[in-house]
Amino acid sequence: MTAFRAIPFLSVALVLAACDGPVPAEQNPTPPPGSSTAPAPVEIRWFIGLGTGTNPEQYYAEVDAVEAFNASQEGIEIVIDEPGASLAIDVLATMIAEGNPPDILGPVGHRVASVYSSQWMDIEPLLSDYDLSAYNPAVFEAWRVPGRGIVGFPAGVYPSAIFYNRDLFDAAGVPYPPHGYDQPYADGEEWTVDKMQEVAMLLTLDATGRNAYDPAFDAEDIVQYGYVPLWALASDVASLFGPGSFVDGEGNGALPEQWAQAFRWYYDGIWASHFVPGGLWVDGEPAGNPFDEGNVAMAHSHSWYTCCVGDVVNWDLAAVPAYDGQVTAKLHADMIGLFRSTERAEEAMEALYYLATQPKLIDAWHGMPPPTSLQAGFFAELDERFPQGVDWQVFVDGLDYPDVPNHEWWLPGERELGGRTTWRADDRLDEFYALLSNTPGLDVEAELEALIADLEAIFD
């Protein structure tokens, strides 16, 4: 049995209808009494195209995995629906509207998965039938959605950490931040957001070399900053202070107190304490790559940022600091999930488990492998690219502190399709983040109130 690449919007019934006519009875005779025929395998449809998995390298690996699975047993046949990334949203919407959704979907990240929030099955009851000893349980908890259970099986993870520039620390004579989540800073104090700010201000320098604590520091002529939330959204900044959401359990606009405090802290960091660069968000897009430009000592980002750090060669990783006694190392991740409408949940889960645990597929999807047994090889490849010596264990340890609910999860509001998928709530949040990043003298409290009022209107 082999994989099948589905034709968008074209059902098997329509294909048969286009043929010359039914198969003559004599070509498909009824088995005589007493004879036995093997039952047809259960067909499980796997939809690919909403997230990763559509480039040729990935697709060929997916086809190979499906063919291997189908040949390994006779009870289940995986069939691939792969309309291509440009058509995937419309094709899937049509399938759902016609009552013909797939059984398996993915890999997708939290943001895309949240569009189909009501469609996912809680797979937690099915997981007990499978060996998960190679997984940190936290990578499953990262896919726990309040009120819905665990909605996905991890296919790739992108943990976050503090990237830091050793050379800038050395030049300032400032000790490095701790790598372990159970370690204090070099002076024995707990590694907290406040301590990170203290270190960042020591590493924020004006053109004369004065740091941000110096009374003569020139905030109009800063040449080096201490910290940046790199290529971040408003929810990324907020999650440093703890998990949360802009919507409450009743669907109303909300702003958890720790998130309000995060935005106050971020704004103060730019315009009062001066350890965060402003202008980070321009016209809905991140501005530049300040860490790799060598002008920022610490940056909070994810493992995927290894794609884009090359000019700064002497960097390493440190633990994400705690706030109010809690560490939250925000997580980006991909998963494969089951649609709750599937009529063959056990067979679909068997197929899903096989796909999600294949080393060649996990490698093709390019995330940090969720199975611990595959991580050494992943980091060995990174060591070849970054020979300065990076403590990759920081990423591994950071998986113990995911944000649940995830900062990229669903918000109510109108969804628009047109070149890209957008949400009106996201547009408003981008506007708010741009105000914080670019506007001195802002009434932050008034903007926080206006944000929640506007989100409430969008949600309604």
C-alpha positions as CSV (number, residue, x, y, z in Angstrom):
1,M,0.0,0.0,0.0
2,T,1.3,3.4,-0.8
3,A,0.6,7.0,0.1
4,F,-2.0,9.0,-1.9
5,R,-1.7,12.6,-2.7
6,A,-5.3,14.0,-2.6
7,I,-6.7,16.3,-5.2
8,P,-8.1,19.4,-3.6
9,F,-11.9,19.5,-3.5
10,L,-12.1,16.3,-5.6
11,S,-13.7,13.3,-3.8
12,V,-13.3,9.6,-4.7
13,A,-17.1,9.6,-5.5
14,L,-16.7,12.3,-8.1
15,V,-13.8,10.4,-9.7
16,L,-15.9,7.3,-9.9
17,A,-18.8,9.2,-11.3
18,A,-16.6,10.4,-14.1
19,C,-15.8,6.9,-15.2
20,D,-17.6,5.1,-18.1
21,G,-19.9,3.2,-15.8
22,P,-20.0,0.6,-13.0
23,V,-17.7,-2.3,-13.0
24,P,-19.4,-5.3,-14.6
25,A,-20.7,-7.8,-12.1
26,E,-18.6,-10.6,-13.5
27,Q,-15.4,-8.7,-12.9
28,N,-16.3,-8.3,-9.2
29,P,-18.1,-11.6,-8.3
30,T,-19.7,-12.2,-4.9
31,P,-17.5,-14.6,-2.9
32,P,-19.1,-18.1,-2.8
33,P,-20.6,-19.3,0.5
34,G,-18.0,-20.5,3.0
35,S,-15.1,-18.6,1.5
36,S,-13.3,-15.9,3.4
37,T,-11.8,-12.5,2.4
38,A,-9.6,-10.2,4.4
39,P,-11.4,-7.1,5.7
40,A,-10.5,-3.9,4.0
41,P,-8.0,-1.9,6.0
42,V,-9.3,1.1,8.0
43,E,-8.4,4.3,6.0
44,I,-6.9,7.1,8.1
45,R,-6.5,10.4,6.4
46,W,-3.6,12.6,7.3
47,F,-3.9,16.3,6.3
48,I,-0.6,18.1,5.7
49,G,-0.1,21.7,4.7
50,L,-1.1,24.1,7.4
51,G,2.2,24.2,9.2
52,T,5.5,22.6,8.4
53,G,5.8,19.5,6.3
54,T,5.2,20.8,2.8
55,N,8.7,21.3,1.3
56,P,9.9,18.5,-1.0
57,E,12.4,17.1,1.5
58,Q,9.7,16.8,4.2
59,Y,7.0,15.5,1.8
60,Y,9.2,12.7,0.5
61,A,10.0,11.7,4.1
62,E,6.4,11.7,4.9
63,V,5.5,9.5,1.9
64,D,8.3,7.1,2.9
65,A,7.0,6.9,6.4
66,V,3.4,6.3,5.3
67,E,4.5,3.5,2.9
68,A,6.5,1.8,5.6
69,F,3.6,1.9,8.0
70,N,1.1,0.7,5.5
71,A,3.4,-2.2,4.5
72,S,4.0,-3.2,8.1
73,Q,0.5,-4.3,8.9
74,E,-2.9,-4.9,7.1
75,G,-5.4,-3.3,9.4
76,I,-4.7,0.4,8.8
77,E,-3.9,2.4,5.7
78,I,-2.8,6.0,6.0
79,V,-3.8,8.2,3.1
80,I,-2.1,11.6,2.7
81,D,-4.2,14.7,1.9
82,E,-1.6,17.3,0.8
83,P,-3.2,20.2,-1.2
84,G,-0.1,22.4,-0.8
85,A,0.5,25.2,1.6
86,S,-1.2,27.8,-0.5
87,L,-4.5,25.9,-0.7
88,A,-4.5,24.2,2.7
89,I,-6.6,26.6,4.6
90,D,-9.4,26.7,2.0
91,V,-9.3,23.0,1.3
92,L,-9.5,22.1,5.0
93,A,-12.3,24.6,5.5
94,T,-14.3,23.0,2.7
95,M,-13.7,19.5,4.2
96,I,-15.0,20.7,7.6
97,A,-18.0,22.5,6.1
98,E,-18.9,19.4,4.1
99,G,-18.6,17.1,7.1
100,N,-15.6,15.3,5.7
101,P,-12.6,16.4,7.8
102,P,-9.4,14.4,8.0
103,D,-8.5,12.1,10.9
104,I,-5.0,13.4,11.5
105,L,-3.7,16.9,11.0
106,G,-0.2,18.3,11.4
107,P,2.5,19.2,12.1
108,V,1.1,22.6,13.2
109,G,2.2,25.1,15.8
110,H,0.1,26.6,18.6
111,R,-1.0,29.6,16.5
112,V,-2.3,27.6,13.6
113,A,-3.7,24.9,15.8
114,S,-5.7,27.4,17.7
115,V,-7.7,28.4,14.6
116,Y,-9.3,24.9,14.8
117,S,-9.5,25.0,18.6
118,S,-12.9,23.3,18.7
119,Q,-11.9,20.5,16.3
120,W,-9.2,18.8,18.3
121,M,-9.7,15.6,20.2
122,D,-8.4,15.2,23.7
123,I,-5.8,12.4,23.2
124,E,-4.9,12.1,26.9
125,P,-7.1,9.0,27.4
126,L,-5.4,7.3,24.5
127,L,-1.8,8.0,25.5
128,S,-1.8,5.4,28.3
129,D,-1.6,2.7,25.6
130,Y,1.8,3.9,24.3
131,D,5.3,4.0,25.5
132,L,6.2,7.6,26.3
133,S,9.3,6.9,28.4
134,A,11.5,8.8,25.9
135,Y,9.5,12.0,26.4
136,N,9.7,14.7,29.0
137,P,6.0,14.8,30.2
138,A,6.2,18.6,30.0
139,V,6.1,18.5,26.2
140,F,2.7,17.0,26.4
141,E,1.6,19.5,29.0
142,A,2.5,22.2,26.6
143,W,-0.4,21.0,24.4
144,R,-2.9,21.0,27.3
145,V,-5.7,23.5,26.6
146,P,-7.8,24.5,29.6
147,G,-11.2,22.7,29.3
148,R,-10.1,20.6,26.4
149,G,-7.3,18.4,27.6
150,I,-4.1,17.5,25.6
151,V,-4.9,18.2,22.0
152,G,-1.7,17.2,20.3
153,F,1.3,14.8,20.2
154,P,4.6,16.7,20.1
155,A,6.4,16.6,16.8
156,G,9.0,19.3,17.4
157,V,9.9,21.7,20.2
158,Y,11.5,25.2,20.2
159,P,12.4,26.0,23.8
160,S,13.4,29.4,24.8
161,A,16.4,30.6,26.8
162,I,18.5,33.7,27.3
163,F,21.1,34.1,24.6
164,Y,24.0,36.1,25.9
165,N,27.1,37.6,24.3
166,R,30.2,36.5,26.3
167,D,32.4,39.2,24.8
168,L,30.2,42.0,26.1
169,F,30.0,40.5,29.5
170,D,33.8,40.1,29.6
171,A,34.5,43.6,28.4
172,A,32.3,45.0,31.2
173,G,33.7,42.7,33.9
174,V,30.2,41.3,34.6
175,P,29.7,37.6,35.5
176,Y,27.7,35.5,33.1
177,P,24.1,34.6,33.9
178,P,23.4,31.1,35.4
179,H,22.8,28.2,33.1
180,G,20.9,26.0,35.6
181,Y,17.4,26.6,36.7
182,D,18.4,25.7,40.2
183,Q,21.4,28.0,40.2
184,P,21.7,31.6,41.6
185,Y,23.5,34.4,40.0
186,A,27.3,34.7,40.6
187,D,26.7,37.0,43.6
188,G,24.5,34.3,45.3
189,E,21.2,36.1,44.6
190,E,18.3,34.3,42.9
191,W,18.2,34.7,39.2
192,T,15.0,36.7,38.8
193,V,13.6,39.3,36.4
194,D,14.8,42.0,38.8
195,K,18.3,40.5,38.9
196,M,18.4,40.2,35.1
197,Q,17.4,43.9,34.9
198,E,20.2,44.8,37.3
199,V,22.7,42.9,35.1
200,A,21.3,44.4,31.9
201,M,21.7,47.9,33.2
202,L,25.3,47.3,34.0
203,L,25.7,46.2,30.3
204,T,23.8,49.2,28.9
205,L,26.4,51.7,27.8
206,D,26.5,55.1,26.2
207,A,29.1,56.3,23.8
208,T,31.5,57.3,26.6
209,G,31.2,53.8,28.2
210,R,29.0,54.8,31.2
211,N,26.4,52.2,32.2
212,A,22.8,52.9,32.9
213,Y,23.4,53.2,36.6
214,D,25.9,56.1,36.2
215,P,24.3,59.5,37.0
216,A,26.1,60.9,33.9
217,F,24.7,58.2,31.6
218,D,23.5,59.7,28.3
219,A,20.2,58.0,27.4
220,E,20.2,59.9,24.1
221,D,23.5,58.3,22.9
222,I,23.2,54.6,23.8
223,V,25.5,52.3,21.9
224,Q,24.9,49.0,23.7
225,Y,21.8,47.6,25.4
226,G,21.5,44.9,28.1
227,Y,18.4,43.0,27.1
228,V,16.0,42.5,24.3
229,P,12.9,40.3,23.9
230,L,13.9,39.3,20.4
231,W,11.4,39.2,17.6
232,A,8.6,39.1,20.2
233,L,4.9,39.7,20.2
234,A,3.0,41.3,23.0
235,S,2.2,37.9,24.5
236,D,5.9,36.9,24.3
237,V,6.8,39.8,26.5
238,A,4.0,39.1,28.9
239,S,4.7,35.4,29.3
240,L,8.1,36.1,30.9
241,F,6.0,37.1,34.0
242,G,3.9,33.9,33.9
243,P,1.3,32.1,31.8
244,G,-1.9,33.9,30.9
245,S,-4.3,34.9,28.2
246,F,-6.1,37.9,26.9
247,V,-9.4,36.0,27.1
248,D,-11.0,34.6,30.2
249,G,-13.1,31.4,30.5
250,E,-16.2,33.2,29.5
251,G,-14.8,34.6,26.3
252,N,-14.3,38.1,27.7
253,G,-11.3,40.3,27.3
254,A,-8.9,39.9,30.1
255,L,-5.5,41.1,31.3
256,P,-3.9,39.0,34.1
257,E,-2.1,41.2,36.6
258,Q,1.3,39.6,35.9
259,W,0.9,40.5,32.2
260,A,0.0,44.1,33.1
261,Q,3.1,44.2,35.2
262,A,5.1,42.8,32.3
263,F,4.0,45.6,30.0
264,R,4.8,48.2,32.7
265,W,8.3,46.6,33.1
266,Y,8.9,46.5,29.4
267,Y,7.9,50.1,28.9
268,D,10.1,51.2,31.8
269,G,13.0,49.2,30.4
270,I,12.9,51.3,27.2
271,W,12.0,54.8,28.4
272,A,13.1,55.0,32.1
273,S,15.8,52.4,32.8
274,H,17.0,52.3,29.2
275,F,18.2,48.8,29.2
276,V,15.9,47.7,26.4
277,P,16.1,49.2,22.9
278,G,13.0,50.9,21.5
279,G,11.7,50.7,18.0
280,L,11.5,46.9,18.1
281,W,8.2,46.7,16.3
282,V,7.6,48.7,13.2
283,D,4.6,48.3,10.9
284,G,3.7,45.0,12.3
285,E,7.2,43.5,11.8
286,P,10.3,43.1,14.0
287,A,13.0,45.7,13.3
288,G,16.5,44.3,12.6
289,N,18.4,41.7,14.5
290,P,19.9,43.6,17.4
291,F,21.5,40.7,19.2
292,D,23.4,39.5,16.1
293,E,24.4,43.0,15.3
294,G,26.5,42.8,18.5
295,N,24.7,45.7,20.3
296,V,22.8,43.7,22.9
297,A,24.2,41.6,25.7
298,M,21.2,39.3,26.4
299,A,18.2,38.3,24.2
300,H,15.3,36.1,25.1
301,S,14.5,33.8,22.1
302,H,13.9,30.3,21.0
303,S,16.0,27.4,19.7
304,W,14.9,28.4,16.1
305,Y,17.0,31.6,16.5
306,T,20.1,29.5,15.8
307,C,19.0,30.1,12.2
308,C,19.9,33.8,12.5
309,V,22.9,34.3,14.8
310,G,26.1,34.3,12.9
311,D,28.0,37.5,13.2
312,V,28.2,37.2,16.9
313,V,30.3,34.1,17.4
314,N,31.0,34.0,21.1
315,W,27.6,33.5,22.6
316,D,26.0,31.0,25.0
317,L,22.7,30.2,26.7
318,A,21.4,31.0,30.2
319,A,18.3,30.1,32.1
320,V,15.1,32.2,31.8
321,P,14.8,34.2,35.1
322,A,11.9,33.7,37.6
323,Y,9.2,36.2,38.4
324,D,7.4,36.1,41.7
325,G,8.9,32.7,42.4
326,Q,7.8,31.1,39.1
327,V,9.9,30.4,36.0
328,T,8.1,30.5,32.7
329,A,10.2,29.6,29.7
330,K,7.8,30.3,26.9
331,L,7.7,27.5,24.3
332,H,7.1,27.3,20.6
333,A,6.2,23.8,19.4
334,D,4.6,21.7,16.6
335,M,2.2,18.8,17.1
336,I,0.2,16.3,15.2
337,G,-3.4,15.9,16.5
338,L,-6.6,14.0,15.9
339,F,-9.8,15.7,14.8
340,R,-12.5,14.9,17.3
341,S,-14.9,13.9,14.4
342,T,-12.8,10.8,13.6
343,E,-14.8,7.6,13.8
344,R,-11.7,5.5,14.2
345,A,-9.9,7.2,17.1
346,E,-7.9,4.1,18.2
347,E,-6.6,3.3,14.7
348,A,-5.9,7.0,14.0
349,M,-4.0,7.2,17.3
350,E,-1.9,4.2,16.3
351,A,-1.1,5.8,13.0
352,L,-0.3,9.1,14.6
353,Y,2.0,7.6,17.2
354,Y,3.9,5.8,14.4
355,L,4.3,9.0,12.4
356,A,5.2,11.3,15.4
357,T,8.0,8.9,16.6
358,Q,9.8,8.3,13.3
359,P,13.4,9.7,13.6
360,K,13.6,10.6,9.9
361,L,10.4,12.5,10.0
362,I,11.3,14.3,13.2
363,D,14.6,15.3,11.6
364,A,12.8,16.5,8.4
365,W,10.5,18.7,10.4
366,H,13.6,20.5,11.8
367,G,12.5,21.2,15.4
368,M,14.4,20.1,18.4
369,P,13.4,16.4,18.8
370,P,10.9,15.8,21.6
371,P,12.2,12.3,22.3
372,T,15.2,12.6,24.5
373,S,17.0,9.7,22.7
374,L,17.3,11.9,19.5
375,Q,18.5,15.1,21.1
376,A,22.2,14.3,21.3
377,G,22.4,14.0,17.5
378,F,20.5,17.2,17.1
379,F,22.9,19.1,19.3
380,A,25.9,17.5,17.7
381,E,24.9,19.0,14.4
382,L,24.5,22.4,16.1
383,D,28.0,22.0,17.7
384,E,29.4,21.8,14.2
385,R,27.8,25.2,13.3
386,F,28.7,26.8,16.7
387,P,32.2,25.5,17.7
388,Q,32.5,28.1,20.5
389,G,30.8,25.6,22.8
390,V,27.2,26.2,23.7
391,D,25.4,24.7,26.8
392,W,22.5,23.1,24.9
393,Q,21.3,21.6,28.2
394,V,19.7,24.9,28.9
395,F,17.2,24.3,26.1
396,V,16.5,20.8,27.4
397,D,16.0,22.0,31.0
398,G,13.8,24.9,29.8
399,L,11.2,22.3,28.6
400,D,10.2,21.8,32.3
401,Y,8.7,25.3,32.4
402,P,6.4,25.8,29.4
403,D,3.7,28.4,29.4
404,V,0.3,26.7,29.8
405,P,-1.9,28.1,28.3
406,N,0.5,28.9,25.5
407,H,1.0,32.5,24.7
408,E,0.2,31.8,21.0
409,W,-3.1,30.1,21.7
410,W,-6.5,31.1,20.4
411,L,-8.2,34.4,20.8
412,P,-11.8,35.0,19.6
413,G,-12.4,37.4,16.8
414,E,-12.8,37.6,13.0
415,R,-10.4,35.5,11.0
416,E,-9.5,36.9,7.6
417,L,-8.0,35.0,4.6
418,G,-6.1,36.8,2.0
419,G,-2.4,36.0,1.5
420,R,-1.9,35.4,5.2
421,T,-4.1,34.4,8.1
422,T,-4.7,37.3,10.5
423,W,-6.9,37.9,13.5
424,R,-8.3,41.3,14.4
425,A,-7.2,40.7,18.0
426,D,-3.6,40.2,16.9
427,D,-3.7,43.4,14.9
428,R,-4.8,45.3,18.0
429,L,-2.1,43.7,20.1
430,D,0.5,44.5,17.5
431,E,-0.7,48.1,17.6
432,F,-0.4,48.1,21.4
433,Y,3.1,46.6,21.3
434,A,4.2,49.2,18.8
435,L,3.0,52.0,21.0
436,L,5.0,50.7,23.9
437,S,8.1,50.2,21.8
438,N,8.1,53.5,20.0
439,T,6.2,56.1,22.1
440,P,7.9,58.1,24.9
441,G,5.6,59.7,27.5
442,L,2.8,57.2,27.0
443,D,0.1,56.8,29.6
444,V,0.6,53.1,30.0
445,E,-2.3,52.6,32.4
446,A,-4.7,54.3,30.0
447,E,-3.4,52.2,27.1
448,L,-3.9,49.0,29.1
449,E,-7.5,49.9,29.8
450,A,-8.0,50.8,26.1
451,L,-6.5,47.5,25.0
452,I,-8.9,45.4,27.0
453,A,-11.9,47.4,26.0
454,D,-10.9,47.0,22.3
455,L,-10.3,43.3,22.7
456,E,-13.7,42.9,24.4
457,A,-15.3,44.6,21.4
458,I,-13.4,42.4,19.0
459,F,-14.4,39.2,20.9
460,D,-18.0,40.3,21.0
